[in-house]
Amino acid sequence: MVAAPGARINVTADTRINHLVRAIESAPGSSVVLVVRGSAPVLEAAANVKLLQFYAERSGKELRVDTDQPQLRAFLAEYGIRSAEDAAEIPREPVAVKPRGFRPRWYHLAAVPLLIIGLGYLAYYAPEPVRITIVPQVRPFSDEFLVPLADLATTELKVSFTVTDELAASGRTSEPLAAARGSVVLINDTPQAVKVPKGTLVATAGGQTFATLDAVTVPARVTEYFHEIPVGIRAGQAEVRVEAVEKGTHGNIAAHRIVNVVGFAELKAVNPEPITGGRDRELTVVTQADHDLLRERLEKLAAGRAESELNLVVPTDQIVLAPLLSWDLSDVQLQPDPGQQAGIVQGKAVVTAVAPCVAAEVLAQQAGRLVETQLQPLPMQVNNLAVQVKTVLAEGIVCQVSGQLVSHISTGELAALIAGRPINQASSLLSAQPGVESFEIDAGKRNKLPRNQQYIQVQVISEPEVVALQ
């Protein structure tokens, strides 16, 4: 199946990594196409690409790229971001195999008449039984019991497991990316022309330097005439392109800040327009706070998984005493180290969890004995007995024991009591029986019950019995 087209996000030279992350997270659909036309510095750093992949996977999206730059396309492919032109494989649906149906044989057909004759004989000669349905009285039961630890044999259960987690690095730093460029006018107030080679430095009053990008000759000063009468002197001038020696935004300066030419005392320099274009790029670095936070998260994972990991290895007939559980964190690995450039900080640790456990049968037996002792005089049975550990104390385990108290009804005694009696008399006897909530007699057209108890079917409808108290 070919995935439906996803959202398309334009990436330009001014796109910042944090803006791009938010755009990917908020984009609809399961895939995002990064459209690049021209320069995109934010996608030229491996750390940024890994960071985008992390947030895309976390939000359940697949990143693709649509660019006219082959080098950028190949660079992103190394990190798993394929071109949007790539087609997904189309899986083939499995072919269902129809099972063969039942094929009757001759002896199957021969048995049908015999079966009809037998059923007719039973229907004609056998008496139809009377069905009596009884609903016993049921009331909920719940109480707390303290099971002494001295009466329970416990064993130690130990398990080791690994927890991993990762988070985005929070540190920020900048790195010079592009040098500022502009033009400078060189001024010669001497009678001789001056040749200025390529790479000559011009500087501001504060010492910030720029290098010329071309060789240039600055003409000598000339005398200006009006009708062959000298009226003034004009200095020679030449314009040349310059670039900041140091990359980054530090090289961006306002107009008229450049004042001299290094190594040419006879020349002056001035930039009539601002020199711009210097750019920095923001980098993500790991901090100590990232390590501290990641360790706390590993500890929370260990605390949250300790009981579940013990329950995975505990025998089916054992109960883990979770309140007495303890765990220890060891072999903690946090990478990369603080100060290193990275978008993601990864952590791993080994957790050892230990807890005592008790046999579920032993605990249930002890709790059942306590319930039996409390309900001994009553003609009742308890169904769906559930034992839940509430608190573990020094003297024992506090258990919440709950279930349903059901009146004990003997079906044989009831059948013997009402056999051969009229329906109305049997109804009165059933209503007077202790523990009977309601009943229903299905006797068909009869007005009297059979004398033979074999044809009186008494059914008690209640929850399945779990623990019976004799």
C-alpha positions in Angstrom: 0.0 0.0 0.0 1.4 3.4 -0.9 1.2 5.9 1.9 -0.9 8.9 1.5 1.0 12.2 0.8 1.9 14.0 3.9 2.5 17.6 4.9 5.1 19.6 3.0 7.4 22.1 4.9 9.5 24.6 3.1 13.1 24.9 4.4 15.0 28.0 3.5 18.3 29.6 4.4 16.8 31.3 7.4 14.9 28.3 8.9 15.9 27.6 12.5 16.0 24.1 14.0 13.5 24.8 16.8 11.0 26.2 14.3 11.4 23.2 12.1 11.0 20.8 15.0 7.7 22.5 16.0 6.5 22.4 12.4 7.2 18.7 12.1 5.4 17.9 15.4 2.3 19.9 14.5 2.1 18.6 10.9 -0.9 16.4 10.0 -0.5 12.9 8.6 2.1 10.2 9.1 4.8 11.7 6.8 6.4 15.0 6.3 8.2 16.2 3.2 11.0 18.8 3.6 11.0 21.0 0.5 14.4 22.6 -0.1 15.1 25.0 -3.0 18.5 26.6 -2.6 20.6 26.8 0.5 19.4 25.1 3.7 22.1 25.4 6.4 19.9 23.8 9.1 20.0 20.5 7.2 23.7 20.5 6.7 24.6 19.5 10.2 24.4 15.9 11.3 23.3 16.9 14.8 20.3 18.8 13.4 19.3 15.9 11.2 19.5 13.4 14.1 17.4 15.8 16.2 14.7 16.1 13.5 14.6 12.3 13.1 14.2 11.9 16.9 11.2 14.3 17.1 9.7 12.8 13.9 9.8 9.3 15.3 8.5 10.4 18.6 5.4 12.0 16.9 5.0 8.9 14.6 6.0 10.6 11.3 8.3 9.6 8.5 10.6 12.3 7.1 11.2 12.7 3.3 13.0 15.3 1.3 12.3 17.1 -2.0 15.4 19.0 -3.1 17.2 20.1 -6.2 20.6 19.6 -4.5 22.1 16.1 -5.1 24.7 16.5 -2.4 22.1 17.4 0.2 19.9 14.5 -1.0 22.7 12.1 -0.6 23.7 13.5 2.8 20.2 13.1 4.2 19.9 9.6 2.8 22.8 8.6 5.0 20.7 9.4 8.0 17.6 7.6 6.8 15.7 10.5 5.2 14.8 9.3 1.7 13.7 11.3 -1.3 10.0 12.0 -1.7 10.2 10.4 -5.1 10.9 7.0 -3.7 7.9 4.6 -3.9 6.9 2.3 -1.1 6.6 -1.4 -1.7 3.1 -2.7 -2.2 2.5 -5.8 -0.1 0.6 -8.7 -1.6 -2.6 -9.8 0.2 -2.5 -13.5 1.2 -4.9 -15.8 -0.6 -7.4 -17.5 1.6 -7.8 -21.2 1.2 -11.4 -22.5 1.4 -11.8 -25.6 3.7 -13.5 -28.6 2.3 -17.1 -29.0 3.5 -18.7 -32.0 5.2 -19.5 -34.9 2.7 -22.3 -37.2 4.0 -21.9 -41.0 3.6 -24.6 -43.6 3.0 -24.4 -44.9 6.6 -25.1 -41.3 7.9 -28.4 -41.3 6.0 -29.3 -44.8 7.2 -29.0 -43.7 10.8 -31.5 -40.9 10.5 -34.7 -43.1 10.6 -33.4 -45.0 13.6 -32.7 -41.8 15.4 -36.2 -40.5 14.7 -37.8 -43.7 15.9 -35.8 -43.6 19.2 -36.7 -40.0 19.9 -40.4 -40.6 19.2 -40.4 -43.5 21.7 -38.8 -41.4 24.4 -41.2 -38.6 23.8 -44.2 -40.8 24.0 -43.4 -43.1 27.0 -40.9 -41.1 29.1 -42.5 -38.6 31.6 -41.4 -35.1 31.2 -39.4 -33.9 34.2 -40.4 -30.9 36.3 -37.8 -28.2 36.4 -37.5 -26.0 39.5 -35.1 -23.1 39.4 -34.1 -21.6 42.7 -32.2 -18.3 43.3 -30.5 -18.4 46.7 -30.1 -15.3 48.9 -26.7 -13.6 48.2 -25.1 -10.7 50.0 -21.6 -9.2 49.6 -18.9 -10.0 52.1 -15.7 -7.9 52.7 -13.5 -7.7 55.7 -9.9 -7.1 56.7 -7.8 -9.9 58.2 -4.3 -9.8 59.6 -2.3 -12.9 58.5 0.8 -13.3 60.8 4.1 -13.6 58.9 5.0 -16.3 61.3 2.3 -18.5 59.7 3.7 -17.8 56.2 6.9 -19.2 54.6 8.5 -16.5 52.4 11.2 -16.8 49.8 13.4 -14.1 48.2 12.8 -13.3 44.5 15.5 -11.4 42.6 15.5 -10.1 39.0 17.8 -7.9 36.9 16.8 -5.8 33.9 18.0 -2.9 31.9 16.3 0.5 31.6 17.1 2.9 28.8 15.9 6.4 28.0 16.9 9.5 26.0 16.2 13.2 25.9 17.0 16.2 23.8 20.2 18.1 24.9 19.3 21.5 26.3 22.6 23.3 26.0 23.1 25.9 23.2 26.2 27.4 21.6 26.9 29.1 18.3 29.5 28.5 15.6 30.6 30.9 12.9 29.2 29.9 9.5 29.6 32.6 6.9 31.9 35.7 6.6 30.5 39.2 6.1 31.2 40.9 2.7 31.0 44.4 1.4 32.9 47.1 -0.5 35.5 49.6 0.6 36.7 52.8 -1.1 40.5 53.3 -0.9 41.6 57.0 -1.0 45.1 58.1 -2.2 46.1 61.7 -1.4 49.7 61.3 -2.8 51.1 62.3 -6.2 51.9 58.7 -7.0 49.5 55.8 -7.8 49.5 52.9 -5.3 49.0 49.3 -6.1 47.1 47.3 -3.5 47.4 43.5 -3.8 44.7 41.0 -3.2 44.4 40.0 0.5 45.4 43.4 1.8 43.8 44.1 5.2 41.6 47.1 6.0 40.6 47.7 9.6 38.2 49.6 11.8 39.3 51.8 14.6 38.7 48.9 17.0 41.0 46.6 15.1 38.4 44.5 13.3 40.0 43.4 10.0 38.7 42.7 6.5 40.7 41.3 3.5 40.4 42.6 0.0 39.1 40.1 -2.6 40.8 41.7 -5.6 44.0 43.5 -6.6 43.4 47.2 -7.3 45.4 50.3 -8.2 44.5 53.5 -6.5 45.2 56.5 -8.8 47.2 59.5 -7.6 45.6 62.8 -6.7 44.9 65.2 -9.5 44.5 69.0 -9.8 41.2 70.3 -11.0 41.1 73.3 -13.5 38.5 75.8 -14.5 39.4 77.5 -17.8 43.0 76.4 -17.3 43.0 78.0 -13.8 43.7 75.5 -10.9 40.7 75.5 -8.6 41.4 72.4 -6.3 42.9 69.0 -5.7 41.0 65.7 -5.9 42.4 62.6 -4.2 42.5 59.3 -6.2 39.9 56.7 -5.3 39.3 53.0 -6.0 36.6 50.6 -4.9 37.4 47.0 -3.9 35.4 44.1 -2.5 36.3 42.9 1.0 35.5 40.0 3.3 35.7 39.7 7.1 38.7 37.7 8.3 36.6 36.1 11.0 33.4 34.3 10.0 30.2 35.0 11.9 27.9 37.8 12.8 30.9 39.6 14.4 31.9 40.7 10.9 28.7 42.7 10.3 29.5 46.4 10.8 27.8 49.7 10.0 28.8 52.1 7.3 31.9 54.4 7.8 33.5 52.1 10.4 36.6 51.1 8.3 39.3 53.8 8.5 42.7 52.6 7.4 44.6 50.2 5.2 47.1 47.9 7.1 50.6 48.4 5.6 49.7 51.5 3.5 50.0 54.6 5.7 49.5 56.9 2.6 46.1 55.4 2.0 42.8 55.9 3.8 39.7 53.6 3.6 36.0 53.9 4.2 33.0 51.6 3.7 30.2 53.8 2.4 27.6 51.0 3.0 27.2 48.5 5.8 29.1 45.2 5.5 26.7 42.3 6.0 26.2 38.6 5.4 28.1 37.3 8.4 26.1 34.3 9.9 26.4 32.0 12.9 24.7 28.6 13.3 23.3 27.4 16.6 24.6 24.1 17.9 23.1 21.9 20.6 25.5 20.7 23.4 25.1 18.3 26.3 25.0 19.9 29.8 25.4 18.5 33.3 21.8 19.3 33.9 20.9 16.9 31.1 22.8 14.1 32.8 21.1 14.8 36.1 17.7 14.9 34.6 18.3 11.7 32.5 19.5 9.9 35.7 16.3 10.9 37.5 14.3 9.5 34.6 16.1 6.2 34.7 15.4 6.0 38.4 11.7 6.6 37.8 11.7 3.9 35.1 13.4 1.5 37.5 10.9 2.2 40.3 8.0 1.9 37.9 9.1 -1.4 36.3 10.6 -3.2 39.4 7.3 -4.7 40.5 6.2 -5.7 36.9 9.6 -7.3 36.2 9.3 -9.3 39.4 5.8 -10.4 38.4 7.1 -11.6 35.1 9.5 -14.1 36.7 7.5 -15.0 39.9 6.1 -18.5 39.8 2.4 -18.7 39.2 1.8 -20.0 42.7 3.6 -17.1 44.4 2.6 -13.6 45.4 5.2 -10.8 45.5 5.0 -8.7 48.6 5.4 -5.4 46.7 5.6 -3.1 49.8 8.8 -4.9 50.9 10.3 -4.5 47.4 13.7 -2.8 47.0 15.8 -2.0 43.9 19.3 -0.8 43.1 20.7 1.1 40.1 24.1 0.2 38.8 26.3 0.5 35.7 24.8 3.8 34.7 25.9 5.0 31.3 25.1 8.5 30.1 26.4 9.6 26.7 27.7 11.9 25.4 29.6 13.7 28.1 28.7 17.3 29.2 30.1 19.9 26.8 30.0 17.7 23.7 28.0 18.6 20.7 24.9 16.4 20.4 21.2 16.7 19.9 20.3 13.6 21.9 21.5 12.3 25.3 21.2 8.6 25.8 21.2 6.7 29.1 21.3 3.1 30.2 21.4 1.4 33.6 21.1 -2.1 35.1 18.5 -2.5 37.8 18.4 -5.2 40.4 15.1 -5.7 42.2 14.5 -7.9 45.2 11.3 -8.7 47.1 10.0 -11.5 49.3 7.2 -13.6 48.0 4.7 -16.0 49.6 2.8 -18.9 48.1 -0.7 -17.8 47.0 -2.2 -21.1 48.2 -0.7 -20.6 51.6 -2.0 -17.1 52.0 -5.4 -18.0 50.6 -5.6 -20.9 53.0 -4.7 -18.8 56.0 -7.3 -16.1 55.0 -9.9 -18.8 54.3 -9.4 -20.2 57.8 -10.0 -16.7 59.3 -13.2 -16.3 57.2 -14.3 -19.8 58.2 -13.8 -19.0 61.9 -15.8 -15.8 61.6 -18.7 -17.4 59.7 -18.6 -20.9 61.4 -22.2 -20.8 62.9 -23.9 -19.7 59.7 -25.3 -22.2 57.1 -23.6 -20.3 54.3 -20.9 -20.7 51.8 -18.7 -18.0 50.3 -18.2 -17.7 46.6 -15.6 -15.8 44.6 -13.3 -15.4 47.5 -10.6 -12.8 46.7 -7.6 -12.0 48.8 -5.7 -8.8 48.2 -2.6 -7.7 50.1 -3.2 -4.2 51.5 -0.3 -3.5 53.8 2.7 -5.4 55.0 3.5 -4.8 58.6 6.2 -6.2 60.9 3.7 -8.5 62.6 1.9 -9.7 59.4 0.1 -9.1 56.2 -3.1 -7.1 56.2 -5.4 -8.7 53.6 -8.7 -7.5 52.2 -10.8 -10.6 51.8 -14.0 -10.2 49.8 -16.6 -12.4 48.2 -20.2 -13.4 48.2 -22.1 -15.1 51.0 -24.6 -17.5 49.4 -27.2 -19.5 51.4 -26.4 -23.2 51.3 -29.4 -25.0 49.8 -29.5 -28.8 49.5 -31.3 -29.8 46.2 -31.9 -33.4 47.3 -33.6 -32.3 50.5 -35.8 -29.9 48.6 -36.8 -32.5 46.0 -37.7 -35.0 48.8 -39.8 -32.3 50.6 -42.0 -31.3 47.6 -42.2 -34.7 45.8 -45.9 -35.7 45.1 -47.3 -32.5 46.4 -49.7 -30.1 44.5 -48.0 -27.2 42.8 -49.5 -24.6 45.2 -48.5 -26.5 48.3 -44.9 -27.0 46.9 -44.7 -23.2 46.2 -45.7 -22.5 49.8 -43.0 -24.9 51.1 -40.3 -23.4 48.9 -41.2 -19.8 50.0 -40.8 -20.8 53.6 -37.4 -22.3 53.1 -34.6 -20.2 54.7 -32.1 -18.8 52.2 -34.4 -19.0 49.1 -34.6 -15.6 47.4 -36.9 -16.6 44.6 -37.9 -19.7 42.6 -39.8 -20.8 39.4 -41.6 -24.1 38.8 -41.9 -25.4 35.2 -44.4 -28.3 35.5 -46.1 -27.9 32.1 -49.8 -28.8 32.3 -49.4 -30.7 35.6 -51.0 -29.5 38.8 -49.1 -32.0 41.0 -45.4 -32.9 41.2 -44.2 -36.4 40.5 -43.7 -38.8 43.4 -40.4 -40.0 42.0 -37.7 -37.6 42.9 -35.8 -38.7 39.7 -38.3 -36.6 37.6 -37.8 -33.4 39.7 -34.8 -31.4 38.6 -33.8 -28.7 41.1 -31.3 -26.2 39.9 -29.7 -23.5 42.1 -28.5 -20.5 40.1 -25.5 -18.7 41.8 -21.9 -17.7 41.2 -19.4 -20.6 40.9 -18.3 -21.8 44.3 -14.7 -21.0 45.2 -14.4 -21.7 48.9 -17.1 -23.8 50.7 -17.5 -23.4 54.5 -18.7 -26.6 56.1 
